[in-house]
Amino acid sequence: MKLQLGQGQIVIEVEHDPDVPTTCPECGQAVPRHDTRTRRWRHLDTCQYRTIIEAGVPRTS
């Protein structure tokens, strides 16, 4: 979690466990991970701060 007072926001970082196999969204089988894509979502405010959730979403080959 990063508190960025100057920007008026809290950033919560979510990480994917590398030991958990990645599942193909089309066939449902375990497949190797190709890379990750960073995504950001706006969440409900925490007191007077904007809350941002940031995650590296795994992508498959």
mmCIF file of the N, C-alpha and C atoms, coordinates in Angstrom:
data_MODEL
# 
_entry.id   MODEL 
# 
loop_
_atom_site.group_PDB 
_atom_site.id 
_atom_site.type_symbol 
_atom_site.label_atom_id 
_atom_site.label_alt_id 
_atom_site.label_comp_id 
_atom_site.label_asym_id 
_atom_site.label_entity_id 
_atom_site.label_seq_id 
_atom_site.pdbx_PDB_ins_code 
_atom_site.Cartn_x 
_atom_site.Cartn_y 
_atom_site.Cartn_z 
_atom_site.occupancy 
_atom_site.B_iso_or_equiv 
_atom_site.pdbx_formal_charge 
_atom_site.auth_seq_id 
_atom_site.auth_comp_id 
_atom_site.auth_asym_id 
_atom_site.auth_atom_id 
_atom_site.pdbx_PDB_model_num 
ATOM 1   N N  . MET A 1 1  ? 0.844   -1.163  0.000   1.00 0.00 ? 1  MET A N  1 
ATOM 2   C CA . MET A 1 1  ? 0.000   0.000   0.000   1.00 0.00 ? 1  MET A CA 1 
ATOM 3   C C  . MET A 1 1  ? 0.894   1.233   0.000   1.00 0.00 ? 1  MET A C  1 
ATOM 4   N N  . LYS A 1 2  ? 0.565   2.188   -0.855  1.00 0.00 ? 2  LYS A N  1 
ATOM 5   C CA . LYS A 1 2  ? 1.306   3.447   -0.923  1.00 0.00 ? 2  LYS A CA 1 
ATOM 6   C C  . LYS A 1 2  ? 0.353   4.595   -0.627  1.00 0.00 ? 2  LYS A C  1 
ATOM 7   N N  . LEU A 1 3  ? 0.705   5.393   0.360   1.00 0.00 ? 3  LEU A N  1 
ATOM 8   C CA . LEU A 1 3  ? -0.071  6.582   0.680   1.00 0.00 ? 3  LEU A CA 1 
ATOM 9   C C  . LEU A 1 3  ? 0.599   7.764   0.006   1.00 0.00 ? 3  LEU A C  1 
ATOM 10  N N  . GLN A 1 4  ? -0.082  8.372   -0.962  1.00 0.00 ? 4  GLN A N  1 
ATOM 11  C CA . GLN A 1 4  ? 0.466   9.494   -1.719  1.00 0.00 ? 4  GLN A CA 1 
ATOM 12  C C  . GLN A 1 4  ? -0.306  10.751  -1.339  1.00 0.00 ? 4  GLN A C  1 
ATOM 13  N N  . LEU A 1 5  ? 0.151   11.404  -0.256  1.00 0.00 ? 5  LEU A N  1 
ATOM 14  C CA . LEU A 1 5  ? -0.559  12.572  0.269   1.00 0.00 ? 5  LEU A CA 1 
ATOM 15  C C  . LEU A 1 5  ? -0.599  13.721  -0.724  1.00 0.00 ? 5  LEU A C  1 
ATOM 16  N N  . GLY A 1 6  ? 0.503   13.938  -1.444  1.00 0.00 ? 6  GLY A N  1 
ATOM 17  C CA . GLY A 1 6  ? 0.556   15.031  -2.411  1.00 0.00 ? 6  GLY A CA 1 
ATOM 18  C C  . GLY A 1 6  ? -0.452  14.876  -3.530  1.00 0.00 ? 6  GLY A C  1 
ATOM 19  N N  . GLN A 1 7  ? -0.743  13.638  -3.903  1.00 0.00 ? 7  GLN A N  1 
ATOM 20  C CA . GLN A 1 7  ? -1.706  13.373  -4.971  1.00 0.00 ? 7  GLN A CA 1 
ATOM 21  C C  . GLN A 1 7  ? -3.094  13.072  -4.419  1.00 0.00 ? 7  GLN A C  1 
ATOM 22  N N  . GLY A 1 8  ? -3.206  12.992  -3.087  1.00 0.00 ? 8  GLY A N  1 
ATOM 23  C CA . GLY A 1 8  ? -4.504  12.749  -2.469  1.00 0.00 ? 8  GLY A CA 1 
ATOM 24  C C  . GLY A 1 8  ? -5.060  11.376  -2.746  1.00 0.00 ? 8  GLY A C  1 
ATOM 25  N N  . GLN A 1 9  ? -4.195  10.363  -2.758  1.00 0.00 ? 9  GLN A N  1 
ATOM 26  C CA . GLN A 1 9  ? -4.690  9.028   -3.055  1.00 0.00 ? 9  GLN A CA 1 
ATOM 27  C C  . GLN A 1 9  ? -3.927  7.949   -2.302  1.00 0.00 ? 9  GLN A C  1 
ATOM 28  N N  . ILE A 1 10 ? -4.575  6.798   -2.204  1.00 0.00 ? 10 ILE A N  1 
ATOM 29  C CA . ILE A 1 10 ? -3.984  5.589   -1.647  1.00 0.00 ? 10 ILE A CA 1 
ATOM 30  C C  . ILE A 1 10 ? -3.954  4.572   -2.775  1.00 0.00 ? 10 ILE A C  1 
ATOM 31  N N  . VAL A 1 11 ? -2.793  3.943   -2.990  1.00 0.00 ? 11 VAL A N  1 
ATOM 32  C CA . VAL A 1 11 ? -2.663  2.923   -4.030  1.00 0.00 ? 11 VAL A CA 1 
ATOM 33  C C  . VAL A 1 11 ? -2.442  1.581   -3.340  1.00 0.00 ? 11 VAL A C  1 
ATOM 34  N N  . ILE A 1 12 ? -3.330  0.632   -3.609  1.00 0.00 ? 12 ILE A N  1 
ATOM 35  C CA . ILE A 1 12 ? -3.219  -0.716  -3.060  1.00 0.00 ? 12 ILE A CA 1 
ATOM 36  C C  . ILE A 1 12 ? -2.736  -1.614  -4.184  1.00 0.00 ? 12 ILE A C  1 
ATOM 37  N N  . GLU A 1 13 ? -1.594  -2.271  -3.969  1.00 0.00 ? 13 GLU A N  1 
ATOM 38  C CA . GLU A 1 13 ? -1.011  -3.137  -4.986  1.00 0.00 ? 13 GLU A CA 1 
ATOM 39  C C  . GLU A 1 13 ? -1.354  -4.594  -4.684  1.00 0.00 ? 13 GLU A C  1 
ATOM 40  N N  . VAL A 1 14 ? -1.863  -5.305  -5.691  1.00 0.00 ? 14 VAL A N  1 
ATOM 41  C CA . VAL A 1 14 ? -2.221  -6.714  -5.569  1.00 0.00 ? 14 VAL A CA 1 
ATOM 42  C C  . VAL A 1 14 ? -1.290  -7.499  -6.480  1.00 0.00 ? 14 VAL A C  1 
ATOM 43  N N  . GLU A 1 15 ? -0.677  -8.563  -5.930  1.00 0.00 ? 15 GLU A N  1 
ATOM 44  C CA . GLU A 1 15 ? 0.251   -9.376  -6.715  1.00 0.00 ? 15 GLU A CA 1 
ATOM 45  C C  . GLU A 1 15 ? -0.311  -10.776 -6.917  1.00 0.00 ? 15 GLU A C  1 
ATOM 46  N N  . HIS A 1 16 ? 0.021   -11.363 -8.057  1.00 0.00 ? 16 HIS A N  1 
ATOM 47  C CA . HIS A 1 16 ? -0.370  -12.732 -8.374  1.00 0.00 ? 16 HIS A CA 1 
ATOM 48  C C  . HIS A 1 16 ? 0.702   -13.672 -7.839  1.00 0.00 ? 16 HIS A C  1 
ATOM 49  N N  . ASP A 1 17 ? 0.296   -14.720 -7.146  1.00 0.00 ? 17 ASP A N  1 
ATOM 50  C CA . ASP A 1 17 ? 1.237   -15.700 -6.599  1.00 0.00 ? 17 ASP A CA 1 
ATOM 51  C C  . ASP A 1 17 ? 1.848   -16.497 -7.755  1.00 0.00 ? 17 ASP A C  1 
ATOM 52  N N  . PRO A 1 18 ? 3.174   -16.436 -7.954  1.00 0.00 ? 18 PRO A N  1 
ATOM 53  C CA . PRO A 1 18 ? 3.787   -17.138 -9.083  1.00 0.00 ? 18 PRO A CA 1 
ATOM 54  C C  . PRO A 1 18 ? 3.722   -18.657 -8.965  1.00 0.00 ? 18 PRO A C  1 
ATOM 55  N N  . ASP A 1 19 ? 3.457   -19.196 -7.769  1.00 0.00 ? 19 ASP A N  1 
ATOM 56  C CA . ASP A 1 19 ? 3.369   -20.650 -7.591  1.00 0.00 ? 19 ASP A CA 1 
ATOM 57  C C  . ASP A 1 19 ? 2.002   -21.209 -7.979  1.00 0.00 ? 19 ASP A C  1 
ATOM 58  N N  . VAL A 1 20 ? 1.019   -20.343 -8.139  1.00 0.00 ? 20 VAL A N  1 
ATOM 59  C CA . VAL A 1 20 ? -0.322  -20.781 -8.527  1.00 0.00 ? 20 VAL A CA 1 
ATOM 60  C C  . VAL A 1 20 ? -0.388  -20.838 -10.047 1.00 0.00 ? 20 VAL A C  1 
ATOM 61  N N  . PRO A 1 21 ? -0.792  -21.980 -10.618 1.00 0.00 ? 21 PRO A N  1 
ATOM 62  C CA . PRO A 1 21 ? -0.843  -22.070 -12.082 1.00 0.00 ? 21 PRO A CA 1 
ATOM 63  C C  . PRO A 1 21 ? -1.888  -21.125 -12.673 1.00 0.00 ? 21 PRO A C  1 
ATOM 64  N N  . THR A 1 22 ? -1.593  -20.642 -13.862 1.00 0.00 ? 22 THR A N  1 
ATOM 65  C CA . THR A 1 22 ? -2.501  -19.753 -14.578 1.00 0.00 ? 22 THR A CA 1 
ATOM 66  C C  . THR A 1 22 ? -3.451  -20.606 -15.414 1.00 0.00 ? 22 THR A C  1 
ATOM 67  N N  . THR A 1 23 ? -4.725  -20.271 -15.389 1.00 0.00 ? 23 THR A N  1 
ATOM 68  C CA . THR A 1 23 ? -5.733  -21.027 -16.120 1.00 0.00 ? 23 THR A CA 1 
ATOM 69  C C  . THR A 1 23 ? -6.107  -20.289 -17.396 1.00 0.00 ? 23 THR A C  1 
ATOM 70  N N  . CYS A 1 24 ? -6.198  -21.025 -18.494 1.00 0.00 ? 24 CYS A N  1 
ATOM 71  C CA . CYS A 1 24 ? -6.614  -20.445 -19.770 1.00 0.00 ? 24 CYS A CA 1 
ATOM 72  C C  . CYS A 1 24 ? -8.087  -20.050 -19.675 1.00 0.00 ? 24 CYS A C  1 
ATOM 73  N N  . PRO A 1 25 ? -8.440  -18.813 -20.043 1.00 0.00 ? 25 PRO A N  1 
ATOM 74  C CA . PRO A 1 25 ? -9.842  -18.397 -19.956 1.00 0.00 ? 25 PRO A CA 1 
ATOM 75  C C  . PRO A 1 25 ? -10.740 -19.069 -20.992 1.00 0.00 ? 25 PRO A C  1 
ATOM 76  N N  . GLU A 1 26 ? -10.149 -19.662 -22.035 1.00 0.00 ? 26 GLU A N  1 
ATOM 77  C CA . GLU A 1 26 ? -10.955 -20.286 -23.089 1.00 0.00 ? 26 GLU A CA 1 
ATOM 78  C C  . GLU A 1 26 ? -11.190 -21.771 -22.849 1.00 0.00 ? 26 GLU A C  1 
ATOM 79  N N  . CYS A 1 27 ? -10.108 -22.521 -22.496 1.00 0.00 ? 27 CYS A N  1 
ATOM 80  C CA . CYS A 1 27 ? -10.252 -23.969 -22.349 1.00 0.00 ? 27 CYS A CA 1 
ATOM 81  C C  . CYS A 1 27 ? -10.240 -24.428 -20.895 1.00 0.00 ? 27 CYS A C  1 
ATOM 82  N N  . GLY A 1 28 ? -9.807  -23.587 -19.962 1.00 0.00 ? 28 GLY A N  1 
ATOM 83  C CA . GLY A 1 28 ? -9.813  -23.931 -18.547 1.00 0.00 ? 28 GLY A CA 1 
ATOM 84  C C  . GLY A 1 28 ? -8.638  -24.771 -18.083 1.00 0.00 ? 28 GLY A C  1 
ATOM 85  N N  . GLN A 1 29 ? -7.671  -25.029 -18.965 1.00 0.00 ? 29 GLN A N  1 
ATOM 86  C CA . GLN A 1 29 ? -6.510  -25.834 -18.588 1.00 0.00 ? 29 GLN A CA 1 
ATOM 87  C C  . GLN A 1 29 ? -5.407  -24.949 -18.029 1.00 0.00 ? 29 GLN A C  1 
ATOM 88  N N  . ALA A 1 30 ? -4.532  -25.559 -17.212 1.00 0.00 ? 30 ALA A N  1 
ATOM 89  C CA . ALA A 1 30 ? -3.376  -24.837 -16.679 1.00 0.00 ? 30 ALA A CA 1 
ATOM 90  C C  . ALA A 1 30 ? -2.384  -24.601 -17.813 1.00 0.00 ? 30 ALA A C  1 
ATOM 91  N N  . VAL A 1 31 ? -1.969  -23.364 -17.987 1.00 0.00 ? 31 VAL A N  1 
ATOM 92  C CA . VAL A 1 31 ? -1.047  -22.997 -19.066 1.00 0.00 ? 31 VAL A CA 1 
ATOM 93  C C  . VAL A 1 31 ? 0.050   -22.103 -18.496 1.00 0.00 ? 31 VAL A C  1 
ATOM 94  N N  . PRO A 1 32 ? 1.204   -22.032 -19.177 1.00 0.00 ? 32 PRO A N  1 
ATOM 95  C CA . PRO A 1 32 ? 2.271   -21.149 -18.691 1.00 0.00 ? 32 PRO A CA 1 
ATOM 96  C C  . PRO A 1 32 ? 1.884   -19.677 -18.860 1.00 0.00 ? 32 PRO A C  1 
ATOM 97  N N  . ARG A 1 33 ? 2.388   -18.877 -17.965 1.00 0.00 ? 33 ARG A N  1 
ATOM 98  C CA . ARG A 1 33 ? 2.129   -17.441 -18.014 1.00 0.00 ? 33 ARG A CA 1 
ATOM 99  C C  . ARG A 1 33 ? 3.085   -16.789 -19.002 1.00 0.00 ? 33 ARG A C  1 
ATOM 100 N N  . HIS A 1 34 ? 2.555   -15.920 -19.854 1.00 0.00 ? 34 HIS A N  1 
ATOM 101 C CA . HIS A 1 34 ? 3.367   -15.216 -20.850 1.00 0.00 ? 34 HIS A CA 1 
ATOM 102 C C  . HIS A 1 34 ? 4.010   -13.981 -20.224 1.00 0.00 ? 34 HIS A C  1 
ATOM 103 N N  . ASP A 1 35 ? 3.219   -13.130 -19.617 1.00 0.00 ? 35 ASP A N  1 
ATOM 104 C CA . ASP A 1 35 ? 3.691   -11.923 -18.939 1.00 0.00 ? 35 ASP A CA 1 
ATOM 105 C C  . ASP A 1 35 ? 2.533   -11.367 -18.112 1.00 0.00 ? 35 ASP A C  1 
ATOM 106 N N  . THR A 1 36 ? 2.674   -10.163 -17.625 1.00 0.00 ? 36 THR A N  1 
ATOM 107 C CA . THR A 1 36 ? 1.583   -9.529  -16.885 1.00 0.00 ? 36 THR A CA 1 
ATOM 108 C C  . THR A 1 36 ? 1.278   -8.165  -17.490 1.00 0.00 ? 36 THR A C  1 
ATOM 109 N N  . ARG A 1 37 ? 0.062   -7.749  -17.300 1.00 0.00 ? 37 ARG A N  1 
ATOM 110 C CA . ARG A 1 37 ? -0.380  -6.435  -17.771 1.00 0.00 ? 37 ARG A CA 1 
ATOM 111 C C  . ARG A 1 37 ? -0.873  -5.660  -16.550 1.00 0.00 ? 37 ARG A C  1 
ATOM 112 N N  . THR A 1 38 ? -0.327  -4.488  -16.325 1.00 0.00 ? 38 THR A N  1 
ATOM 113 C CA . THR A 1 38 ? -0.710  -3.692  -15.172 1.00 0.00 ? 38 THR A CA 1 
ATOM 114 C C  . THR A 1 38 ? -2.053  -3.023  -15.422 1.00 0.00 ? 38 THR A C  1 
ATOM 115 N N  . ARG A 1 39 ? -2.974  -3.232  -14.486 1.00 0.00 ? 39 ARG A N  1 
ATOM 116 C CA . ARG A 1 39 ? -4.308  -2.627  -14.570 1.00 0.00 ? 39 ARG A CA 1 
ATOM 117 C C  . ARG A 1 39 ? -4.553  -1.804  -13.318 1.00 0.00 ? 39 ARG A C  1 
ATOM 118 N N  . ARG A 1 40 ? -5.344  -0.744  -13.454 1.00 0.00 ? 40 ARG A N  1 
ATOM 119 C CA . ARG A 1 40 ? -5.687  0.124   -12.321 1.00 0.00 ? 40 ARG A CA 1 
ATOM 120 C C  . ARG A 1 40 ? -7.200  0.319   -12.294 1.00 0.00 ? 40 ARG A C  1 
ATOM 121 N N  . TRP A 1 41 ? -7.769  0.219   -11.104 1.00 0.00 ? 41 TRP A N  1 
ATOM 122 C CA . TRP A 1 41 ? -9.196  0.428   -10.915 1.00 0.00 ? 41 TRP A CA 1 
ATOM 123 C C  . TRP A 1 41 ? -9.407  1.454   -9.812  1.00 0.00 ? 41 TRP A C  1 
ATOM 124 N N  . ARG A 1 42 ? -10.403 2.283   -9.973  1.00 0.00 ? 42 ARG A N  1 
ATOM 125 C CA . ARG A 1 42 ? -10.784 3.239   -8.932  1.00 0.00 ? 42 ARG A CA 1 
ATOM 126 C C  . ARG A 1 42 ? -11.749 2.538   -7.988  1.00 0.00 ? 42 ARG A C  1 
ATOM 127 N N  . HIS A 1 43 ? -11.475 2.639   -6.690  1.00 0.00 ? 43 HIS A N  1 
ATOM 128 C CA . HIS A 1 43 ? -12.327 2.031   -5.674  1.00 0.00 ? 43 HIS A CA 1 
ATOM 129 C C  . HIS A 1 43 ? -13.027 3.146   -4.899  1.00 0.00 ? 43 HIS A C  1 
ATOM 130 N N  . LEU A 1 44 ? -13.843 2.781   -3.947  1.00 0.00 ? 44 LEU A N  1 
ATOM 131 C CA . LEU A 1 44 ? -14.498 3.781   -3.106  1.00 0.00 ? 44 LEU A CA 1 
ATOM 132 C C  . LEU A 1 44 ? -13.449 4.561   -2.328  1.00 0.00 ? 44 LEU A C  1 
ATOM 133 N N  . ASP A 1 45 ? -13.702 5.829   -2.089  1.00 0.00 ? 45 ASP A N  1 
ATOM 134 C CA . ASP A 1 45 ? -12.751 6.670   -1.367  1.00 0.00 ? 45 ASP A CA 1 
ATOM 135 C C  . ASP A 1 45 ? -12.561 6.188   0.067   1.00 0.00 ? 45 ASP A C  1 
ATOM 136 N N  . THR A 1 46 ? -11.343 6.386   0.573   1.00 0.00 ? 46 THR A N  1 
ATOM 137 C CA . THR A 1 46 ? -11.014 6.108   1.962   1.00 0.00 ? 46 THR A CA 1 
ATOM 138 C C  . THR A 1 46 ? -10.846 7.454   2.645   1.00 0.00 ? 46 THR A C  1 
ATOM 139 N N  . CYS A 1 47 ? -11.815 7.814   3.472   1.00 0.00 ? 47 CYS A N  1 
ATOM 140 C CA . CYS A 1 47 ? -11.873 9.148   4.084   1.00 0.00 ? 47 CYS A CA 1 
ATOM 141 C C  . CYS A 1 47 ? -11.831 10.180  2.958   1.00 0.00 ? 47 CYS A C  1 
ATOM 142 N N  . GLN A 1 48 ? -10.831 11.044  2.919   1.00 0.00 ? 48 GLN A N  1 
ATOM 143 C CA . GLN A 1 48 ? -10.780 12.079  1.886   1.00 0.00 ? 48 GLN A CA 1 
ATOM 144 C C  . GLN A 1 48 ? -9.852  11.700  0.731   1.00 0.00 ? 48 GLN A C  1 
ATOM 145 N N  . TYR A 1 49 ? -9.350  10.454  0.706   1.00 0.00 ? 49 TYR A N  1 
ATOM 146 C CA . TYR A 1 49 ? -8.384  10.038  -0.315  1.00 0.00 ? 49 TYR A CA 1 
ATOM 147 C C  . TYR A 1 49 ? -9.037  9.142   -1.369  1.00 0.00 ? 49 TYR A C  1 
ATOM 148 N N  . ARG A 1 50 ? -8.648  9.356   -2.622  1.00 0.00 ? 50 ARG A N  1 
ATOM 149 C CA . ARG A 1 50 ? -9.051  8.438   -3.686  1.00 0.00 ? 50 ARG A CA 1 
ATOM 150 C C  . ARG A 1 50 ? -8.341  7.115   -3.433  1.00 0.00 ? 50 ARG A C  1 
ATOM 151 N N  . THR A 1 51 ? -9.014  6.012   -3.688  1.00 0.00 ? 51 THR A N  1 
ATOM 152 C CA . THR A 1 51 ? -8.407  4.701   -3.507  1.00 0.00 ? 51 THR A CA 1 
ATOM 153 C C  . THR A 1 51 ? -8.276  4.040   -4.869  1.00 0.00 ? 51 THR A C  1 
ATOM 154 N N  . ILE A 1 52 ? -7.044  3.649   -5.209  1.00 0.00 ? 52 ILE A N  1 
ATOM 155 C CA . ILE A 1 52 ? -6.743  3.009   -6.486  1.00 0.00 ? 52 ILE A CA 1 
ATOM 156 C C  . ILE A 1 52 ? -6.240  1.599   -6.194  1.00 0.00 ? 52 ILE A C  1 
ATOM 157 N N  . ILE A 1 53 ? -6.793  0.602   -6.886  1.00 0.00 ? 53 ILE A N  1 
ATOM 158 C CA . ILE A 1 53 ? -6.293  -0.767  -6.794  1.00 0.00 ? 53 ILE A CA 1 
ATOM 159 C C  . ILE A 1 53 ? -5.491  -1.026  -8.052  1.00 0.00 ? 53 ILE A C  1 
ATOM 160 N N  . GLU A 1 54 ? -4.256  -1.490  -7.877  1.00 0.00 ? 54 GLU A N  1 
ATOM 161 C CA . GLU A 1 54 ? -3.348  -1.736  -8.998  1.00 0.00 ? 54 GLU A CA 1 
ATOM 162 C C  . GLU A 1 54 ? -2.904  -3.197  -8.942  1.00 0.00 ? 54 GLU A C  1 
ATOM 163 N N  . ALA A 1 55 ? -2.992  -3.889  -10.084 1.00 0.00 ? 55 ALA A N  1 
ATOM 164 C CA . ALA A 1 55 ? -2.631  -5.306  -10.122 1.00 0.00 ? 55 ALA A CA 1 
ATOM 165 C C  . ALA A 1 55 ? -1.938  -5.648  -11.428 1.00 0.00 ? 55 ALA A C  1 
ATOM 166 N N  . GLY A 1 56 ? -1.001  -6.575  -11.342 1.00 0.00 ? 56 GLY A N  1 
ATOM 167 C CA . GLY A 1 56 ? -0.379  -7.143  -12.531 1.00 0.00 ? 56 GLY A CA 1 
ATOM 168 C C  . GLY A 1 56 ? -1.182  -8.367  -12.933 1.00 0.00 ? 56 GLY A C  1 
ATOM 169 N N  . VAL A 1 57 ? -2.039  -8.231  -13.925 1.00 0.00 ? 57 VAL A N  1 
ATOM 170 C CA . VAL A 1 57 ? -2.915  -9.320  -14.352 1.00 0.00 ? 57 VAL A CA 1 
ATOM 171 C C  . VAL A 1 57 ? -2.116  -10.254 -15.254 1.00 0.00 ? 57 VAL A C  1 
ATOM 172 N N  . PRO A 1 58 ? -2.036  -11.556 -14.903 1.00 0.00 ? 58 PRO A N  1 
ATOM 173 C CA . PRO A 1 58 ? -1.255  -12.484 -15.720 1.00 0.00 ? 58 PRO A CA 1 
ATOM 174 C C  . PRO A 1 58 ? -1.908  -12.725 -17.078 1.00 0.00 ? 58 PRO A C  1 
ATOM 175 N N  . ARG A 1 59 ? -1.059  -12.821 -18.108 1.00 0.00 ? 59 ARG A N  1 
ATOM 176 C CA . ARG A 1 59 ? -1.537  -13.136 -19.456 1.00 0.00 ? 59 ARG A CA 1 
ATOM 177 C C  . ARG A 1 59 ? -0.929  -14.462 -19.878 1.00 0.00 ? 59 ARG A C  1 
ATOM 178 N N  . THR A 1 60 ? -1.665  -15.214 -20.661 1.00 0.00 ? 60 THR A N  1 
ATOM 179 C CA . THR A 1 60 ? -1.203  -16.521 -21.127 1.00 0.00 ? 60 THR A CA 1 
ATOM 180 C C  . THR A 1 60 ? -0.837  -16.458 -22.599 1.00 0.00 ? 60 THR A C  1 
ATOM 181 N N  . SER A 1 61 ? -0.024  -17.414 -23.003 1.00 0.00 ? 61 SER A N  1 
ATOM 182 C CA . SER A 1 61 ? 0.412   -17.472 -24.411 1.00 0.00 ? 61 SER A CA 1 
ATOM 183 C C  . SER A 1 61 ? -0.683  -18.032 -25.285 1.00 0.00 ? 61 SER A C  1 
# 
